[in-house]
């Protein structure tokens, strides 16, 4: 039972709602089209869950091997660092979830989506890229997360690929305005990563993990957080203005104060360790925003 709890801890369940937000957004947007097919959305969600767990376990393994996870780290204690799970066991889990992600992706592309061979191969390559990105964030000779590129990859895969990719798989079409909510999801997902890196600022700086926060400093990172969250709302508003039909489409804006209140609290927080609860809050509020925004456009 103790070991099971350790694996659940390693999966980092609090990150999964954020991973599902981009798929849900793509699904809601696709559902407004006559060509909508639900099955690809369901399989995309399953594949994304596998990818997120893969990323979490690879991060647990990689940060432990590099020494970033240590006694000075302010976030939750990681399972390899604490000895709850051995490095070899976590390495096996990384391989297992990489295979699960790949197989689930193949089923999605070749059996559920009904795409042509060329488009199917393109999505397979994108899927392989996503698996590689999930692993290479902290594992390898030159992990991109240690060089400050984590924000870019999160924006691409949790935003553009997650939303626009799901929309295309579910409708076999793609319109340019979809990239507005896709970018919004990417920015909010990047916001969660930025909070994580802001919390770990001192330890990352001391151990050579050059995140965006380390590069620009903690004060500028807070301003960056405001930009990420507020711009995401702006993009959603622009999308609804372009596709306006009913007043209730803007109901989602009523959620903005919930995000702003947290932004103000984040700016007022001096102890970095106390930033940790805001990661879960932003992830859950992003999922709530996705459903409110999606339903307002679907009704």
N, C-alpha and C positions, 0 to 999 in steps of 0.2 A: 504493500500500500504506500509506503514511504517513497519507493522508487517511482511509482505511478505519479505521485504528487510532484516529484522532481521533473518528470517529463512534461507534465502539464505546465509547470513553471517555466520550463525551457521553451515551450511553444508560445508563451507570452500572449495569453488569450485576450488581453486588453488591446492588443494591436489589430486583432482580426476585424472588428467593426470598421476600422479605417480602410482596410483592404477591400472590404465588401462595398464600401461607399462608391467607388469608381464604377464597379460592375452594376450596382443598383442604378446609378445615374445614367449609364449607357442603356440599361434596360428600360427605364422610365421614358427616356427620349425615343427609344426605338418603338415602344408601345403606342406612340402617337401615330405611327405609320401603318398603312394597310398591310404591308408585307411583313409585319412583325411575327417572329417565331420565338416562343419562350424557351425552348430546349437549349439553344446555344447560350442563353443568358445563365441558365442553371448550371451548365457545364463550365462556363467561364468563371462562375462564382466558385465552383469546386476547385478548378485549376488555380485560381488566385489564392484560395485558402492554403493549398499545398505550397505555393510559391512563398507566401508570407511566413509560414512555419519554417520552410527551408531557409529563408533569409534570417529569421530569428535564431535558428540553431547554428547557422554558419557564423552569425555574429557572436554568439556565445563561445563557439569554438575558436574563432579567429582572434577575438579580443583577449581571450585567455592565453593563447599561444604567444601573442605579441607582448603581453604584460600590461595592456591597457586596463584590463580588469584586475584590480588589486585592492588592497585594504583602504586606499585613499579615495576610491570611486564612491560617488554620492548616491548613485541609483541603487535599485534592487540588486542584491547579491546574485551573481550568475551561477549556474549550476556546475559548470566546469571549474570555475574559479574556486568555488566552495568545496569541490570534491564530491558533490552529490552524484555527478555523472562523470565518468572518466573521459579523457580526450578521445580514446579509441571508440568508445560507445557513441560519443557525439559525432565523430567522423562518419561512423556507419549510418547514423540518423540523417546526416547531411546527404549522403549518397542515396539513401532510401527515399527521402522527400524530393530529391532531384529527379529520381526515376518516376515517382508518383506524379510529379508535375508534368514530366515529359509524356507519360502515357495518357494522362487526363487531357493534355493538350492535343495529342494525336486523335483521341476519340472526338474531341470538340471539333477539330478542323476537318477531319476526313469522314466522320460518320454523322455529325449533327448539323454542320453548317450548310452543306450542299454547295460549297464553293467550287469553282473551276480548279483544275490542277495547279495552274500558275498561282492563283490567289492562295490556295492551300499551302503551297510550298513557301510563299512569302510569310504566311502566318506561322509556319513551322520555324522558319528562321528567326522571326520575332520572339517566338517562345523560347528558342535556344538562347537568344540574347537575354531574355528575362531571367532564365535559370543562371546564366553566367553572371549577370548583374547581381543576383541574390547571393551568389557564393563569393564573388570577387570584391564585395564591399569591404570585407575585413580579412579575407583569405588570399594567399598568394604572395609573390615576391613584391608586387606593387599594388596593394589594395587601393582602389580609387577613393574609398571612404577616408583614408588617411591623407589624401591629397586635396580634399575639399570639393570633390565632385559628387558627393552623395546627394546634395540638393538637386542637382541637375538630373541625375538618374531617377530620383523619386518623382520629380515633376514629369518626366517622360513616361515612366512605366505606370505610376499610380494615377496620372492625369491623362495625357494624350492617348497612350496605348490602351489603358484600362477602359476609358469611356468611349472614345471613338472606335476602338477595336470591337468592343461589345456591341455598339450600335451597328457597325458594319456586318458583323456576324449574324445579328438578329434580323437585319432588314435587307442585306445585300446591296445597300446603297450608302452613300455618305455625303453629307452636306457640310459646307464650310462653317456654318454657324454652330455646329456641334462642338467645334473646338473651343468655343467660349466656356460652356460648362465643363468641358474636359480640362481646360486650363485652370478653372476655378478649383476643381478637385485636386489637380496637381499642386496648386499653391497651398491649399489647406493641408495636404499630406506633407508637403515640405515644411509647413509650420510645425507639425508634430516632430519631425526630425530636428528642426532648429531648436525647439524646446529641449529635446533630449541632449543636443550638443551644448546648449546653454547651461543646462544642469551640470554637465560633465566638463565644463570649460577648463577649470583649473587642472584637473587630472589629465585631460587630453593635451593641454599645453605642455605640461611637465613631461609627458611621455611621447611627444612627437607626433600626435594625431592631429594633423592640420586641417581641422574642419573649417567651414566658413566662419564660425564663431571665433575660433582661435585666430583666424586671419584678420578679422575686422574688429575684434574686441567685444566684450559682453554688452556694453552700452549700445553700440551700433547694431548688435544682434537683436536687441529689444525693438529698435526702430524697424529693423527688417521684419520682425514678427508682425508688427502693425501693418506693414506693407502687404505681407502675404495674405493676412486675413481680410483686410478691408478691400484689397484688389479683387479677391475672389468674389465678394458680394457685388462689386461693380460689374464684373464680367457676367454674373448671373442676371443682373438687372438689364444689361445691354441685350442679352439673349432674349429676355422676355419682351423688351421693347421691339425687337425685330420680329417677334412672333406673337405680338399682342392680339388678344381677342376678347378677354374678359378681365374685369377688375381683380377677381380673386387670384389671378396669376401672381400678384405681387405680395400675397400674404406672407411668403417666406421672409420678406424684409423685416417682419416683426420679430424674427429670431436674432437680428443683428445686435440688439442690446445685450443679449446673453454672451455673445462673443466679445463685445467691447468691454463689458464688466471684467471678464477674465484678462483681457489685454491690460487694463488699468492695474489690476492686481499683480500681474506679472511685472509690470514696470515698477511697482512699489516693493517687490520682493527683493530683499538684500541677501538673504541666505539662499544660495543656489540649490541646496538640497530640498528646499520647500517648493521648488518648481515642479517636482515630479508629479504631483496630482493633476497638474494642468495638462499633462500629456493625454491622460485618459479622458479628461473633460473635453479636450479639443477633438479627440477621435470620436467620442460619442455624440458630440454636438454636430460634427460633420455628417455623421450618419443620419441624425435627426433632420438636418438641413436638406440632405439629399432626398429623404422621403417627402418632406413638406414641399420642396420645390418640384419634385417629380410628380406628386399627386396633383398639385395645382396646375400643372401643364397637361396632365392626363385626363382630368375630369372634363 
